[in-house]
Amino acid sequence: MIPALNEEAGIGKVIDQVPREALARLGYDVEVIVVDGESRDRTRDIAEAKGARVIIEPRKGYGRAYKTGFDRARGDVIVTADADTTYPVETLHELVARLDREGLDFITTNRFARLAPGAMSAKHRIGNWVLTTTAKTLFLVRIDDSQSGMWAFRRSILPKLRLTSDGMPLSEEIKIEAFRADGVRAAEVPIEYRVRVGEVKLSSFKDGWRNLSFLWKKRLGIAEPES
């Protein structure tokens, strides 16, 4: 599942990297879902030409795109990635195999374990450290990268997760919920993280402050579901 907004430079490359044959050998049928936030470029056309199922989500927000995709997904296992080639999509079958082999329900990934040169600025590394340290302290979760956007999980656990954010904080929220939910077995594994293709949309200070504020609101029980 890939959220996308004006990602024509990378979306085709990401879809091409999906290891369909390796997943088939594991016994999985593959459905590539692109949740498009009404892109103004060729993102949608490229995704459809590559065989992806494109879902249009006019409501804004990273979290909103994912929640819409979760509702519309048909498979038993959902794997996520960004549309900018930063994540090693060609290895996602390894995450799925690990889910099965270790009896896990949720896997998130640690980008800092194999961070490619130039893939993340010093400012973003510091911001991620602050957010991850805050999440670990407030919620006692064992993760080293609270902002990673590559996860693999069983769709059946979604009713156990209280996902309130429609924005960027959904990334940290889904990890907190999965690691703390009763009956959910969660783990974090290392991945390679690469240089982005296409325009950067993240607003470092604005999004970082929003994510930090969200963590405190959630800890205090005042993070309410967004409409």
N, C-alpha and C positions, 0 to 999 in steps of 0.2 A: 504494500500500500504506500502510495507516494503522494503527499500533498504538493501542489504546484501552483505558482503564480508567476507568469511571464518567465518560464524556464526553458525556452526553445533551444538554448545552447547546450543544455545538459540532459533534457528528458529522454531523448532518443538513445543516448549512450547508456543511461541508467537502465532503461528497459531491455536493451540488448544484453546487458550483463546478467540478467536474471537467469540462474542456472536451471533451466527447465528440465533438461535431461537428468541431471543429478537429483532433482526433486522427484521426478517420475520414478527413478530407481528406488527411492525411499517409499514409494507408494502414494505420492501426493499428486493430485491434479493442480495445475497452476492457474490462478486468476490474478492478473496484474491490474490493480485498481489505481487510477490517478484521480485524486479529488482536486478539481481545478477551480480556483477562485475567480473565475471569469477573466482569464488571461486575455491580454490585448495583442499578444503576439501569436506565433504558430504552435505554442505548446500543445494545445488540444489536438490540432491536426496531426502533429507528429506522433503523439501518444496513440491516437486511434489507428494511424497507419502502421504502427508497431504492434498492433493487436491488443492494446490495453483497453480496459473498460473505463471510460471517462465519466465521472460523476461531477456535475456542475453544482458548486456550493456558493451562492451569491453572498451569503453572510460571511463577514470577514473574521479572520482569526485562525491561527495555526491549530489551536485546540478544537475549534468548531469544525475545521476540515476533517480532522481525525475522527471526531465523534460521529460525524455524518458517514464517514467511511466504515467505521465499526458497525454502524446500524445496517449498512447495505452489503457488507461482506458476506459471502456464502460459505467460505471455507472454515474448517475446524481450527486451523492455525493461521494467525496473522503475523506477517513480518513487515516492518516499516523501514523506510529510508527516505532521505531527501532527494530532490530532483537535480542536484547540482554536482553529482559525481564524487562527493566527498567520502561516501561510505562504500565499503567493499561488497557491493551487492552480489558479486559473483561467488561469494562465500556464504550466502545466507542459508544454503542447504546444510552447512555445518551447524548453524544455530538450531535448525529444525531437528537435525539428527541428535543433537545434544539434548534437546527437550525430551525426545523419546528415550534415549539411552539412559539418562539420569532421572527420568520420571519428574522432570520439572514442568512448571506451569507458565513461568515468565522468565525471560532472559533479557537483560539490558546489556549495553556494551560500554567499554571504557576506551575512549579515543586517545587518552594520554599515554596509554601503554605503547602505542606505535604511531606517534604523531609525526607525519611527514614534514620536512623543512618547509616553512612558509604556509602551512595549512591553517595555523591559528596565530594571531598576533599576541604579543605579550600582554596587551590590555585585556584581550579576551581570556587568556589563560588565567590571569589574576582574578577576573570576574567570575570565571567558572570555579576557581578555588574557593572564593568567598561563598558562592551559592552552595557548592557541595558541602563545605564545612558547616554551613548553617543548617542544611538539611540533615546531615549526620548528627549534629548536636541536638536539634529540636525533636527529631523523630527516631533517633537511635537506629538508623538504617545503615547497613554495611555496603556503601557504594563509594566509588572514587570519581564518578563522573555523573553528576545529577542532570546534566543538560544534553546528554547523547540522544540522538534521534533515531537510532537503530535498535529495535526491540523485536523479539519473537515471543509470542504467547498464544495460549489456547483461548479461543473466543469464549469458551464456557466460563472463564473467570470474570468476565466483564460485569455481571450482576453483583459481584462481590466488591467492586471498586467504586468508590464514590468520587467521580470525576466532575469537578465543579468548574474548572477553568475552560474558557473558550479561546484563550490566547496562548502565548508562549509558555506560561507556567504549567500547562498540561504535561509537558515533558518531565518535569520534576515530580508533578503530582502522581502520574501513573506509576512511577517507580516507588514512591512513598507508599501508595496504596497497595501495590503488589507485594512489597516486602513486609508489610504489616498485616495483611489480610489473613484471617484464619483459614487454614486449609490450602493456602497457596504457597507452593515451593518456588522460590525466586533465586536467581543468581546473576552475577555480573561477570562478563568475560572480556578479554582484551581484543581489540580490533585495530586495523590500520585506519588512519584518518588522513585524507588527501586534500590537496589544494582545490578550492572551489572553481567551477566553471560558471560563468555568467555573473550577473549583477548581484552585489551583496545587498540584502534587504534588512538585515538586522541593525537596529539602532542600539548601539552598545549601552549607553547610559540609560536610556528610556526603558529598554527591555530588561536590562539588568536590575534596575530599581523595581520594576513591576514584579519580576520574579522573586526578588528578596522580600518585598512587601507581602507577596502572596504567601510565602512560607510562614511568616509571622501570623497572618490572618488565619491560615489553616491550623496552625498550632493552637491559636486561641479560640478556634471553633467559630470564626466569623466569616469564613470563606463560603459564601452561598452560591448555589448553582446559577450560572448566568443564563439570561434569556436569549 
